[in-house]
Amino acid sequence: MTEEIMNGMREWRAQHPKATLREMEDERDAQWVRVRARMLEDMALASAAVDWTETPTGQHPTCPDCSQALQLRGSDTRTLQTHGGQDVTLARRYGTCPACGAGLFPPR
């Protein structure tokens, strides 16, 4: 990823040969924000909570309110926004609590 950022900065610099140091810094920060969002998305999708269809019932994620094991209710996609304003899209399983009816996405 560092190489990708460096290549992007070189391309940007070639297109903006008279850029000030402040403009270069702003562009570098904007590129890091995009890379950070991709990293967060990758990390979130690597979680065991992404797909728990094969997980034994006793190991399903639990309800944060009443601690009951969640029941799988299919998949869903959710788009969140990072502090840097970048969209992160997560496709995960959706679960509901059989006791209190709470639904969680992504399940914890």
N, C-alpha and C positions, 0 to 999 in steps of 0.2 A: 504494500500500500504506500509505503514511503516513496518508492520509485514512481508510482502513479502520480503522487502529489508533485514530485519534482518535475516530471515530464509536463504535467499540467501547468506548472508555474513557468517553465521554459517557454511553452507555447504562448501563454498569456503575455509573458514579457516580450516575446518577439512581436506580438500584436500591439503592445503598448510600450514602445521604446522610450517614451518620455515620461513614464509614470514616476510619481514621487515615491519616496520610501513609504509614506503613509498609505498610498494606493496599493503598493505591493503588499504591505502588511494586511490590509483589508482583504485583498484577494486571497492571500494565503490562509487567513482565518476562515473565509467562506469555503475554501476547498476542504479544510480540516473539519468543518461542521458537517459537510456531506459525507466524508469518510467516517466520521464518528457515528453518524446515523446508520450507515451500512454495517458498521461493527456491532452496534447495539442490536440491530435487527438480526444479524447472524447469531449473536449470543443468545437472544431470546428464543430463536427458533431451534437452537441446539438443546434447549431445556427438555427434561423428561415430561414436562407438562404439555408439550406440543401434541403428543400422541400417546394416550394411555389406554388404547383399545385392547392391548394384549396384557395389560397390568392386572394381576389378580385383584378381586374386589377389595380385599383387606388392605391393599396398597394404593387404592385410588386417592386422589387429592380429597381433602376434607373441607367441610364447610367452616369458615372462620367464625361463624356465630354459634353453632351448636356441635361442631366436631364430628358430624355424621359423614360417612363416605359419600361422595357425590356419585350420581348416576349419569352416565354418558347420554347426552342429548344431541349428538351430531357435531358437525364442524361449523365454524364461522370464521369470518375474516374481520379484522378490526384494524383501523388505521389510527395511530396515535401520533402525536407531535412531540419532538424532542425540545429541550430547552433552547436549542439553536434554531427552532422553527422548521425543522426537516420532518417530512412524513416518514413513518416507519409502519410497514404493513405486516401484521402477524396473522397467520392462518393457524388456528389451533382448535382443539376440541372444546366443546361447551358442556358444562356439567350443571346439574341441579341437585339440590339437597332434598332427599325424600321426606325429611322431617319438617323443615321450615319453608321449603319451596324456593329458597334463595338460588339464584343462578349466577354462575361465575364464568367469566371469560377474561383472560385465560384462567383456567383453574390453577389454584395455588398448590 
